[in-house]
Amino acid sequence: MDTVATVIVWLYGLGIAAALVLLIYLIFKRIKDKKSENFEDREN
């Protein structure tokens, strides 16, 4: 029974780690996209 709890805790930890990595990636992607915006080239 102890190994089942350990596996569940590891999976939970991996899920949190994956979510944090994804969040950091999306933040840096947004910053990069924000820098490359160019409103002068827009046409109406």
C-alpha positions as CSV (number, residue, x, y, z in Angstrom):
1,M,0.0,0.0,0.0
2,D,2.9,2.3,0.6
3,T,4.2,2.0,-2.9
4,V,0.8,3.0,-4.3
5,A,0.9,6.2,-2.3
6,T,4.4,6.9,-3.4
7,V,3.5,6.5,-7.1
8,I,0.5,8.8,-6.7
9,V,2.7,11.5,-5.0
10,W,5.3,11.2,-7.8
11,L,2.7,11.5,-10.5
12,Y,1.2,14.5,-8.7
13,G,4.7,16.1,-8.5
14,L,5.4,15.4,-12.1
15,G,2.1,17.1,-13.1
16,I,2.9,20.2,-11.1
17,A,6.4,20.3,-12.6
18,A,5.1,20.0,-16.1
19,A,2.5,22.7,-15.4
20,L,5.2,25.1,-14.1
21,V,7.5,24.4,-17.1
22,L,4.6,25.1,-19.5
23,L,3.7,28.3,-17.7
24,I,7.3,29.6,-17.9
25,Y,7.5,28.6,-21.6
26,L,4.2,30.5,-22.3
27,I,5.4,33.6,-20.4
28,F,8.7,33.8,-22.3
29,K,6.8,33.1,-25.6
30,R,4.4,36.0,-24.9
31,I,7.3,38.4,-24.0
32,K,9.0,37.4,-27.3
33,D,5.8,37.9,-29.3
34,K,5.2,41.2,-27.6
35,K,8.6,42.5,-28.6
36,S,8.1,41.6,-32.3
37,E,4.7,43.3,-32.6
38,N,4.7,46.0,-35.2
39,F,1.6,48.1,-35.5
40,E,3.0,50.4,-38.2
41,D,2.5,47.7,-40.8
42,R,-1.2,47.3,-40.1
43,E,-3.7,48.1,-42.9
44,N,-7.3,49.2,-42.4
